[in-house]
Structure formats: C-alpha cells, structure tokens
Amino acid sequence: MRIIVYCGASEGNQPIYLDNAKQLGEWIANNGHSLVYGGGNVGLMGEVANTVLANDGRVVGVIPKFLADREIAHEGLTDLIVVDNMSERKNKILEVGDVCIALPGGPGTLEEISEVISWARIGQNDRPCIVYNESGYYDLLEAFFDNMVAQGFLSQDDRDNVYFVKNVDALDEVIKNHKKPEIRVYK
C-alpha cells in the first residue's frame, strides 16, 4: 500500500512530533508499505522519509520545481517526481497514493488534509483520511469537525470518515474498516 503523508517542513518545538514521524515511518516500512510525500529533506517530511529509507522502505517524493531549486528536495529517495507547481504536486500525490495521513504541520499540511477530506465528500477521493494525533496537536481540529456536525455543516456519516488516531496500532484497523464515502447529493 502507498501511504500519503502530509506533514510539516519544520520539526515543531516538541520532541513528540519527531517521535511521531519516526513511528509512522517505521510502521510504513515494517508493514511493507511505501511512503508518498512532498519530497523534502527538511522537518517532519525529512524525518518520516529518512525513517522509511533507514528501514529499507520505498519512498516516492513529489516536489514542485521551485522548491527543488531551493535545494530542499531529498536526494536519496527511491523516486523523486518534479512537477511545475503545488496544484500538480497535490494531484500527483493523490493519484499515486492509497491512504492519506496527516502528521503535525502548518497551514500547508492543514490545507492538504482538508482538501482530500473535502474531495471525499464530493466523490473525488475514496481513500481513508487519517489525522495522526498522538501528540494532541489536532485536538482543536477534531473538536471543530464535531462542531461542524453540531452546527449542521457536516453530516455525521462524513464526519465518521475523518479518522483521528492516537497511535500507529490504530492505523491498520482504520484502513481495513474504511468504507468508501457515499457521494454527497445536494437537495
């Protein structure tokens, strides 16, 4: 299985963020999965990629040319795909991957996981969308999704397809039990 990981190009300021990236990278490699990610060698992105590689796993990076030109592209990957822009990057990553997982990150990470969650609601993404939240970093986001349901902007069925997990052990079960979302019908 090809696991898409969205995460920060920074490490954050808590050691648990790097620990989570390592745990996820080990889970990917040790389960025979491949990593598909943004292609950088910095921050949590670099940590998860390096961990997969150190455990003899396969890593596919997708990076826009302008970022590759800034010398942040990871040069030790199994495969590095250089695209023209961020939109192409996001589309290519989703085209190549089977499962979407978000580790902590900034606005870009939030935008990427939110986009694939949104696309699931309209029938453009049938992959599991998982927020890895052992650190509690995404507690407010989880509460916000619950508030969307309470306020009538998100159905409970769609909310149930956004998975917040606290450890790598939960990933297998979420992936195994994921049901493709029904395409939203507007009335």
C-alpha angles and dihedrals in degrees: 000000000000111000117204112210122193113193147138128297082215128065096228120224101276123079090222091072091062090042090054092049090052093047091050092046091051091048091051095049098038091053094050094250127136127232120234113187146137096293100240129138096209136084122350088336091063093042096054092044093048091048093052091048093046088055093052094258130145120252127192116190125194115196134167115242094244090060093043087053089057088063096246095116113114108243098195100063128125088237132001118195115196116203133181102249148355095271091056089047093054093046093048093048091052091045091054100040136076104196130032119217129174123206119185116299144132134273093307093056091046091049093049097049091041090052095053090046089051092047089053090059092056098042099259098110125038095174124112111264110212130181110203102216109166090128095052089240092131099043092111091048091051090051090048092055089050089050090052087059093046091050094047099249097110129036119235089239091057091045090052088059092061105082123202110191130185100202144017091253089070093055098078093052094047092049093045094048098040113125118203108253120251113247110259115249119206118218 
